[in-house]
Amino acid sequence: IKGDYVLKGVNFESNSDVLRSGATEVLDEVIATLLKYPEIKFEIQGHTDADGAAEYNEGLSTRRAQTVADYLISNGVEESRMTVRGYGEAEPIADNSTRAGKAQNRRVVLSVTET
């Protein structure tokens, strides 16, 4: 297992770090995989769209990534295996001028750093 994985379905309430309905089902699958491969170390990355101030978005993305980390930890994944980082709007993967693009930019990524 290597690379970056966008955690599709891990979404948050608007302007919040509260997980939306359905997100925990995705995270439960991630947990099952991580528990199966305890040697994997990873970074949980939070990303936002470009709406609002860049500084605010960086903080929001960090809080969202931490929410995911907290859920993983509370379900048996060792905290020592992970780092948490918010990238805010700095690394878009789509056009921030469209609604669809903004939705793609609001994401959480699990990036494997060591196997």
C-alpha positions in Angstrom: 0.0 0.0 0.0 1.6 3.2 -1.2 0.5 6.6 -2.4 -2.2 9.1 -1.7 -5.9 8.2 -1.1 -8.6 10.7 -1.3 -11.2 9.6 1.3 -14.3 10.0 -0.9 -17.4 10.4 1.2 -15.6 11.9 4.2 -17.3 15.3 4.1 -18.0 17.9 6.7 -20.8 20.2 7.6 -20.4 23.6 5.9 -17.7 25.8 7.5 -17.2 23.1 10.2 -15.1 20.2 11.3 -18.2 18.1 12.1 -18.5 14.9 10.0 -21.5 14.6 7.7 -23.7 11.5 7.7 -22.0 8.6 5.9 -18.4 9.7 6.6 -17.9 7.2 9.4 -18.8 4.3 7.2 -15.9 5.3 4.9 -13.6 5.8 7.8 -14.5 2.4 9.3 -13.3 0.8 6.0 -10.0 2.8 6.3 -9.6 1.6 9.9 -10.1 -2.0 8.9 -7.3 -1.6 6.4 -5.0 0.2 8.7 -5.4 -2.3 11.5 -4.6 -5.1 8.9 -1.3 -3.3 8.1 0.1 -1.9 11.3 3.5 -1.1 9.8 2.0 1.7 7.6 2.6 5.2 8.7 0.7 8.0 7.1 -0.3 11.7 7.0 -3.9 12.8 7.2 -4.2 15.9 5.0 -7.1 18.3 5.1 -7.8 20.6 2.1 -10.4 23.3 1.4 -11.7 25.3 -1.5 -10.6 28.9 -2.0 -13.7 30.5 -0.5 -12.8 32.7 2.5 -9.5 33.8 3.8 -6.5 31.6 3.2 -5.5 31.7 6.9 -9.0 30.7 8.0 -9.0 27.8 5.5 -5.7 26.5 6.7 -7.1 26.3 10.3 -10.3 24.7 9.1 -8.5 22.1 7.1 -6.3 21.3 10.1 -9.3 20.9 12.3 -11.0 18.6 9.8 -7.9 16.5 9.4 -7.7 16.3 13.2 -11.3 15.2 13.4 -10.5 12.3 11.1 -7.4 11.4 13.1 -9.4 11.5 16.4 -11.9 9.1 14.9 -9.2 6.7 13.7 -7.5 6.8 17.1 -10.8 6.3 19.0 -11.3 3.1 16.9 -7.9 1.5 17.6 -5.4 3.1 15.1 -2.2 4.0 17.0 -1.7 7.8 17.1 2.1 7.2 16.7 1.5 6.0 13.1 0.0 9.3 11.9 0.7 13.0 11.4 -2.0 15.6 10.8 -1.6 18.6 8.5 -4.0 21.2 7.1 -3.1 22.5 3.6 -6.0 24.9 3.4 -6.5 26.0 -0.2 -2.8 25.7 -1.2 -3.1 22.5 -3.2 -6.2 22.5 -5.3 -6.9 19.6 -7.6 -9.7 21.3 -9.5 -11.0 24.7 -10.6 -12.1 26.8 -7.6 -14.3 29.0 -9.8 -16.9 26.2 -10.3 -19.1 24.5 -7.7 -17.9 21.0 -8.8 -14.3 22.1 -8.6 -14.7 23.5 -5.1 -16.3 20.2 -4.0 -13.3 18.3 -5.3 -10.9 20.6 -3.5 -12.7 20.1 -0.2 -11.1 16.7 0.7 -9.3 14.6 3.2 -6.3 12.6 1.9 -4.6 9.7 3.6 -1.0 9.8 2.3 1.2 6.8 3.1 4.6 8.0 4.3 6.1 4.6 5.3 5.4 1.0 4.7 
